[in-house]
Amino acid sequence: MKKIIFNMATRERRAAVVENNRVVELMVERTIENRIVSNVYRGRVVNVLPGMQAAFVDIGRDKNGFLYRDDLLSFHLSEEEEEQKKQRSISEFVRQGEELLVQVTKEGFGTKGPRLSGVISFPGQFLVYMPEGNYVGVSRRFSTESEREHWRQIGEEIVHAKEGVIIRTSCEGQAPEMIEQELQFLRKCWQEIWKDEKSQKAPALIHQDTGLIERIVRDFSYTDIDEVVVDQHEAYKILKELLEPFPKLQAALTLYREKENIFSAYGIEKELERALRRQVWLKNGAYLMIDQTEALTVIDVNTGKFTGKTDLHDTVRKTNSEAAKEIAKQLRLRDISGIIIIDFIDMKREQDREHVVSVFEKALKNDRTKTNVLGITGLGLLEMTRKKVRQNLQASLSKTCPTCQGKGAVLSDEAQAFKIERQLWEHRGMAEEALVLELPPSVATVLFGAKSEHLKRLEEALGFRILVYPNKKLTEESFAIRYLGEMAEATAQLERLKAK
């Protein structure tokens, strides 16, 4: 059973896809965020870099967007042979100062600006419309090759001039008239945008993508959705209208009226908490360790409590197969993207490795985001990529730890104590009588001893008094020298710290 649960009652708007009572996908939209994927801008080229085959484009945001040569409209429409075209420099297709119509295909991350494309596209329920795409594509997920070819012919019949379309799987079983109506609607949207674009000066926002509800209705195939639940009346009315072409699903739409948060009532909040944990337990007692970095994500598979019932090969095969299914789910739920390395438990037999890869690829078929499994390397690591479009769940719902700065570890009490001691030695022989030191109690115990037996020795060696304030509120790596000077004032400073 598959449900979509909308939590729209607060400023943070959320939607969860639930399959067999388990959350498999989550989308979050905040009013304070300015989501720009699919937005269309009139931009100005500020720099062309032939060495990178890319151009930087000012679209009126903090960071310039970057546009690869192969994503330029002029490159896309060039009628040269592909091999010859790829030998040419980007500077032959675009120049500095030129104004371009571009669309954001990927959010900016960290220091990187958003990725852009000059080939504008507008996705609908049944097709993706490209005003100047100049080709007809058909989804590979159609049930048969003859069905794909049937829809390819329909696509070629309904497009005009240099228009392009990509026929989506949701067309299967639909009347061609419905698809043509959607094309006319998207074509009209483009005409409105083009009319406004002519009067705008770069950089300028020309078109803003739709909100969370509209995107989900547009992007999901509703043939396998059994229920849609929403907790806000206005959102309910919008959904009622958007689902009009799907009478069965419109009838399955319900308005949640209880006081308890809808995500709590459906058990989604607990699932989200688990989705932020590093360790994920499997049903058989094995577990995964998921470590995300800016460059890549590493997933380690461990047997844990699972010892198997027959032999070692059987235990490893079963553990890896179960892990493969769970990893596919975690990639969707956490929206992990980029380069992904999976360290399965070492498998000696080639047939076992092939079986696990097959199980994994089958589990990935439910993923709407494009994935590419490269196979298992000689070191037993499975390499894959998953298309990166937006921030993953961890980046959306958490921030870098201010104590460890994202390292996941802090200095031990001993290392911290010796670090402070080295700084104290830098004041050796100073003219001032005393120093006031604030530090965590656990570090103070290591530095000066449980009964301050090391403090007197250190004071004699350094030639000044050390007044210590063990502050329980300090984080592990925090400490500060609060005062250097006369003994009387140092004592007063210490009392003031204690009184806070």
N, C-alpha and C positions, 0 to 999 in steps of 0.2 A: 504494500500500500504506500502511495506517495502523496505527500501533502506539501503545501507551501504555507508557511505561517508568517504573517506580516505583523511586526510590532511597530506601529506608527503613532502611538499615543504621546511620545516624548519628542524632543528635538533631535535625538539620535534615532534615526529611522533604520529598522533592521528587518531582514527577511531571511528565513531559514528554510532549506529544502530538507524534508524528513522522509527517509525511505525505511520502511519496516521498523518504525519507531526509533530510528537513529538519525541524527543530524549528519548530513553528508556535504552540505554547502551552506555558507553564510555570506550575506552581503550587508555591509554597513554604510550608511550615508549620514553625515553630520552637516548641520547648517553652517557650522564654523569652517568646514572644509570647502575648498573650491575645486571640485573634481573637474578635470579638463579633458579627459579622454573622449574622443569623438567630436570635441568642439572644433569649429572651423574659424580660422583667422586669416586676415590679410596681413602678411608679414613682409619685412624687408630684409634682404640678405645682407648681413654685416661682415661676413668673412667666408671666403671659399678656400678650402684646404685640399689641393690636389693629392697630397700625400696620404690623406685619409679618405679620399673620394667622398667628402662630406662638406656641407655648408652649414654655417650657423645663421639662424634666422631670428630676428627680433619680432616677437609676437605680442609685445606689450606686457610681459611678465618679468619677475625678478631675474630669471635665468633665460638665456636664449635657447630656443629649440634647435635640435640638430637634424639635418635632412641628408640622408645618403643619396648618392648619385642614382642608384637603382630605383629610388622612391620618387624621383622627379617626374612630373608629368611629361616634360619634353623628352626625357629618356624613354619613358614608357610608350610614348606615341611614335617614337622614331621607327621607321620602316626598314632600317638597316638589318642585316642578318645579325643574329644574337651574338655570335662569337666576335664579329667585327665591332659591334656596338660596345661590347664590354672592354675593348682595348682603348676606348677613348676616355679622356680625362673629364672630370666633372666640370672643369672650367669651359668646356665646349658646349655645355648645356645650360649653364647659369652663370651670372656675373654679379659681382659685388654692387649693392645698391638697387638691384632688381626687386620689384614687388611681386610676390607670389601668393596664391591662395593655397593654404596648407591646412591639414587636419592633424590633430594630435592622436597618435596611435598608442602611445605609452606615457604614463605619468613620469615626471622627473623623480629621481631617487638620489638622496644624499647630495653630492655636489653636481650630479648630472642633470642637465635640463631635459625637458620633454622631447620624445622622439616624434618626428613629423613625417607626413607623407603628402606629396603633391597630387596623389590620385584620390580624390574625394569619394567617400562611399557613405550610403545611408542604409542601415539595416532595417528590414521589416520582418513581419512574421513569416513570410514565405520566400522572400528574396532579399538580396543585398543589391542596391541600385548604385551604379557608378556613372555619373553624368558623362564622363569622358573616358570610361574604362576601355571601350573598344573591344570587348570580348565577352563571350558567354561561358560561364563556368557552371558545373553541376556538382553538388555534394557527392562524395564517394560513399556515403552511408545509405544510399538508396538500396532497396532490397535486391534488385536485379540490374544487370547492365542494360537490358532493353528498356527498363523504366528510366534509367539515366539518359539514354539516347532520346527517348520520347520527350523528356523535359528539355533537353538541349535544343531540339527542333522548335519547341514552343518558345523558348527564350529567344532564339534567333528571329522568330517571326514577330515578336512584340517589341523589340528594341528599335530605336530610331538612330540614324546617322552613326555617330561615334559613341553612343551609349554602351554601357556594359552592365551585365547582371550576373549574380551568382545565385543559382537556384538552390534553396535550402531543402533539407529532407522533409520538412513539414508540408511540402507541396504534395507528397505522395498521397493519393486518394482524394485530392481536391480537384474541383472543376477549374479548368484554365481561366475561366472568366474571373474567378476570385483573385488569381495571381495578377491578371491584367489590371484589375481595379486597384490593387495595391501599388502596382507600378505607376499608374496614373497619379495616385496620391503622392508617392515619393517624388515623381517628376515635378508635380506642382510645388512641393516643398522646395525643391532645388530652384525652381524659377523664381520663387519669392526671395530666396537667399541671394541668387545672382543679381536680382534687381536691386537689393540693398547694397550688395558688394560694390557695385559701380560707383556709388556715392561716398564710399568710405576711404579714408587715407590710412596707410599703414603706419604703425601697427594698430590693428583693430579687431575686436571680436565680431565675427559675422553671424555665427550660429552657435547656440549653446545646446548641448545634448539634453535629452529628457531626464526626468527624475527616476528614482528607484522603482516605483510601481510600473511605469511605462516601459522601462528597460527589461524588467522581468517578464512582463506580458509579451514583449517583442521577441525576447531571446529564447524563451522556453517552448518546447513542443508539448502541447497539452493533451496529446493522445493518451499519455500514461499518468496524468494527474487525477487523483481521486477526490481531493478536497483542498479548498483554499479558505483560510481563516484570517480575519483582520480585526484589529481591536479599536479602530477609529471610524466614526460614521462617515466623515468626509472621504476618507480613503476607500471605504466600502462602496460609496456611490461611484467613485472613479473606476474601481474595479468592475462594478456591475456594468458600466457602460463599455469598458474596454473588452470585456468578455462576451459581449453581445454576439459576435460571430460563432461562439462556442456554447450553444444552449445547454448542453449537458453539464459543462463546467460552471456556467453561470448559476445553474440550479444547485451546484455543490458549494457555492460561495456562502459563507456564514459570517455573521458579525459577532465577535466575542464581547460579552457584556459584563463579565465578572470583575471583581475588584483586584484579584491577584494578577500580577503581571503575566501576560500571555506566554512569554518565554519560560517563566517559572512553572506555570500550569502544565505546559507541554514537556517539561523536563529539559528544555534547551539550555537554560543557564548553566546547569551542571555540566552539560556537554562542552560548553564554551570554556569553562574553567579547566576541564581536562585537556582541551585543545591547546592550552598555553603551557602545559607541563612538558618537561623535557623527556620524561619517561612515559611510555605507553605500554600497558599490559595487554597481552593477548589472552584469549579464552583458555588456551591450553597451558598457561603458566609461563610461557616465554614472554619476552618484552623487547621493545624498541627503545633506542636512545636517539633523539632527534636534536641535532646541533645546527642552528642556522647562523651563517655569517653573511657578510655583504657579497662575497665572491661566489659562494656555493653553499649547499646544504648537504650534510653528511648524516646518513641514517645507519645505525649499527644494530644488527639483529643478534640477540642473545637467547640461549635456551632457558635461562632462568630456572624455574621450578619444574620444567617439563623434562622428564628423563626417558620417555618413550616406553614401549612395551615389547619390542622385538629386538632389533639391532641398531647400531649407531647410524648406519646409512638411512634407515627408516626414520629415526628420530630427527636427523638433520633435514631430510626431505620434507617431512611434515611440518617442522618448525618454519622452514623457509617458505613453504607454500602458504601457510597461515599468515606469515609476516608480509608476503607479497600482496595479499588481499587487503590487509590492514594499511599498508603503506600507500596503496592507491587511494584509499579512503582519506587518509591523513593529508595527502597532497591536495585533494579537493577542499577538505574542510579548512585547512590552514592556508590555502591558496599559495602554497610554496611554489616558487618558479625559479627559472634560471638553470644553472648546472646543479644536478643532484647526483650524489654518489651513494650507493647502497652497499654496505658491507654485510652480505649474507654469510651465514655460517659456512665454512669451507666444505665444498662438495667435491668428492674425488671422481665420481662417475659423470661422464658427459651427459648421459640421459637424464640424470637428476638436474643438472644445470639447465638443460633445454626445457624440462618440465616446469621448473620454477619461473623461467622467463616467459613461458607460454601462459602460465597462471597470471603473472603480473600484467602482461599485455592484454589479456582478456578482461581483467579488473579495470584497466585504464580506459576501456571502451565507453564506460559511463561518464567519463570526464569530458565536459564541454570545451575545456581549454586544450589546445594542441600540445601533444607530447611526442617525444621522439626517443625510443629506447635503442641504445647503441649496442647493447649486449654486455656479456661478462668478460672482463679483461683477464690476462694471465695471472693477476694477483687475486682473482676471485671477486673483484668489485664490479657491480653493475653500474654502468654510466648511462645517464639519460638527461634530457632537457625538457623543460615545461615552459611554455610561452609566458613571458612576463608582461603584464598589462598594468597592474595596479599594486599598491602596497599589500603585502601579505597580512594575515590575521594578527600575527605577533607584532608587526610594526604598527598596525591600526589600533590595537588595544593596549599596547604597553609602551614604555619608554626605557631608555638606557638607564641602568642603575647608577645613581649619583655617587655611590660609594666605590663600586668596583669599575665604573666607567665601561661596562659591557664586557669586561674580561671574564666575569663569572667566578672570580677569586679575589681575595684581598690578602695583604701581608699578614703573616702569622704574628701573634703577640710578641714572640721573640725577635723576629725581624724588625718589627715596628719599634721595639724597645732599643735595639742596637742602633737603629737609624736616628732616634732621638738623642741617644748618648753621643753619637758622632757630632751632632749639631751643638750639643752642650760643650763639647771639647773645643769647638771653634771660638768659644768665649773665654777660654782659659787665660788667666792673668789680667782680666779686664779691671778697670778702675772702679766699676760699680760694686756695691756691697752685696746685692741680692738679685735673684731672678725668680719670677713667678711663672710656673709651668702648669698648663692645663692639658690633661690627657685622659684617655679611657682608663677606668680602674684596673682592668685586666692587664693592660700594658704597664701601668704603674707598679703592679705587683712584680712583674718580671724585671723591670728596670731597677727598682729600689729594694726588692725583697718583700716577703710577706710581712715582716716586722720592720721594714725600712732599714735593714742592716747594711745595705749597700749605699744608702744615701750619704752617711757621714764620710765614708771613704771617698766618694765622688766629690763631695764639697771640699775636702782637704786637698785633693788632687787638682781641683780647678781653681781654688782660691776665692770662692764666693758661696753664699748661702743659696740653697734651692728650696723655694716654698712650693709645695705640690698641691694642686687641686684636682683630685680624681672625679671627673664629671661623667655620670652614668648616661647622660643624654648624647654624648659624642658618638659618632660613628667610628667604626674600627680603625680607619686610617687617619682620623683627625687628631691634631694636637696643635698647641699654640703657646708661644712665649708671650705672656700677657704684660709683663713689666720687667724693665731693667733699671736699677737705680738704688736709692737709699733703702736701708733695712726697714725703717719706720713706715715709709710709703708702700713698700712691698707687702708688709703685714696688713696694711689697710686695704690694699688691692685684693689680697687673698680673702679677706672678710667680706668684701663687696661681692666677689664671685660666689662665695658660699651662700650669701643672702638672696641671690637671684632665684 
